[in-house]
């Protein structure tokens, strides 16, 4: 999805872990509660995007 135009897209609760979104236009997109862990967002435009509750990092297990 490199260079994709996803402006104003409804991606709420989407499973986007590990997806290459580099240089994507996510202007005004709804990414609330989306899983973006390990997604490549380099160069992506996130102006006005909703990120409420989005997972941006992979959770670490603290148990030994």
Secondary structure, 3 states (H helix, E strand, C coil): CCCCECCCCECCCCECCCCECCCCECCCCECCCCECCCCECCCCECCCCECCCCECCCCCCCCC
